[in-house]
C-alpha cells in the first residue's frame, strides 16, 4: 500500500495566526474556498485508486468525518515543520500551496525531492516570479508580457497597465490603470513598502488557462479553459484603479483538435521546453489577443482550481495519469488496472 500525504496550505492550517507566524499570508484567506475544492477533489480521486492510502492535512477550524484519514499541526509547530514531519510518515507528499513569499519552495525543501509529487525546484523558482517567467519565455521566443521599469512617470504610453505582486496567486492585489503615470505611482508605493511588485502592460483579449500533465520536457494539453475575470471599481472615465476579480474557471471550453486548440497545444509544448522541470499538473494562464494571438501571462507549477472541474468530468483517471507522470510507484493492483491509454500522459475524455 502506497501512502500519500495531501497538504493544501489554506485548509491545512497555513492561515491560522497561531501557526503561520510573521510571514503569514493572511490575505490569501480569500482563496480558501478554492483551496478546499482542489484538496477535496484530489483526495477523492486518490481514494479511488487501488494500492493508495491517502491522508490530508486539516486545521482546528475544520470538522472532519471520523472515517477520513487526516492530520494537523501540533501546538507551536510551524507549517514547514508539520509538512516535513507528515511527509516522513508517507511515501509521497502532494503539496498545493501558493508561490507567494517563496512558500512553495519552502515546502519543497521540507518534503525533499524523493517524496515530492510536483515540479522540480528550479522550475518552481522561475515560475514563482512573474518577471523571471516572462524573461525566460521571451528568451525562447514565446509571446509574453515583460516586466517594466517605471522610468519617467510623465512619459505618454498607450494602453492599460497592471501592477501586481511578482509572486502573487489567484489574481490577488492586482490593479489595472489606464494611465502609465498612475501605474508607476502604485508600483513605487509598493516597492517602497517592500511589497515586491511587478509592472506590466495589460493584455486585452480572451482570458484562458491551459491544464497540462508534464513529464521532463514533454507535456500533454489536457484541457483548454476559460477564466472568468472581470474588473471592478473605477469611474465612468476610467481614471481610477480597477481591481482584477477572478470568479472561477470553466474547463474544456475549446476543442483541443480545433485550429485554436492546436495553436495552444503547440504553445504548451514550447513552454514546457523553455521551463525544464515542470512535472505533473501545471497551469498556464494565457490571454488570446485579437492581433498577437496567445500571450502567456504566467505559469502555475502546481495544481490549479481547474483540477476540480476536470476531476468531476473524468474521475480518478486524472490522478492516476499524474502519478504515472511522476513515476510514483504504486501497488501492483493499480498497475494491473491501468489501460494503455491511461498509462500515457493522455487522459482523454
Secondary structure, 3 states (H helix, E strand, C coil): CEEEEEEECHHHHHCCHHHHCCCCCHHHHHHHHHHHHHHHHHHHHHHCCCCEEEEEECCCCCCCCCCCCEECCCCCCCHHHHHHHHHHCCCEEEEECCCHHHHHHHHHHHHCCCCECCCCHHHHHHHCCHHHHHHHHHHCCCCECCCCCCCCCCCCCCCCEEEEECCCCCCCCCEEECCHHHHHHHHHHHHHCCCCEEEEECCCCEEEEEEEEEECCEEEEEEEEEEEEEEEECCCCCCCCEEEEEEEEECCCCCCCCHHHHHHHHHHHHHHHHCCCCCEEEEEEEEEECCCEEEEEEEECCCCCHHHHHHHHHCCHHHHHHHHHHCCCCCHHHHHHCCHHHHCCCCCC
